[in-house]
Amino acid sequence: MLAAGMLIWGQTILKPYLEGLWFVIYWLACMGFTALAMLTALLDIWAVRRRTRAQQRELLQHIFDEVEPNQEEERDQSDGH
């Protein structure tokens, strides 16, 4: 949001004041905020993927833990008859 606001301000309100070194500093700051936003998005994607993988593993482990006792019970019942 900040980078978008800076882009709009830089092209409208602040345009007459951004000359020389201030122009370069302003746009470098704008690029920096944009890069930080992109980095934040990438870190968020990484965290969501990691959490999703962990939840999938837990779910599979839970399913296999439920299936094994049921299979053992069925074997015990079939051996007893």
N, C-alpha and C positions, 0 to 999 in steps of 0.2 A: 504494500500500500504506500509506503513511504517513497519507494523508487518511482512509482507511478505518479504520485503527487509532485515529486521533484521534476519529473519529466514535463508535466503540465506547467508547473510554475516556471521552469527554465525556458519553455517555449512561449510563454505569455507574459506574465507579470515581471519576471526578472530579466527578460531578454535584453532590455536596454542597459542594464547594469552589469551584465556578464561580458567583460571584455578582458583580453589579455590573459594574465595568469589566473584571475578569478574564474574565467570561462573554463580553463583546464581543470582547476581544482573542483569546481562545481560538478562537472561531468564525470570526473574520476570518482567523486563521492557517490554520484548517482549509479555509476557502474558497480562500485563497491557494494552498495545496498542491494542491487540486483543480484550480484553474485552471492551475497549472504542469503538472500531469499531462496535462490536455487539450491544452495548447499543445505539449507534447512529442509527443503522439500525432499532432497535426496536422502538425508538422514532419517526423515520420517518414513519414507518408503522402505528403507533398510530395516527400521525398527518394526514396522508392520509385517514385513515378510518374515522376520525372525520370530515374532510372536505367533504368526500364523503357522509356521513350521512346527513350533513347539506345541501348539494346540493340536495340530494334526497328529503328532507323535503320541501325545497323551491320549487322544481319542482312540488311536489304533491299539495302544497298550491296554486301554480299558476294555476294548472289544475283545482282544485276545485273552485277557484275564478272565472275562466272562465265559468265553467259549471253552476254554480248557477244563474248568470244573464240570461243565455240562457234559462234555465228552467223557470224562472220567466216570461220572455218575452213570451214563448210558452203558459204558463198558462193564461197570460193576453189576448193573442190573442184568445185562445180557449174560454175564458169566454165572450169575446166581441161578438162572433158569435152566 
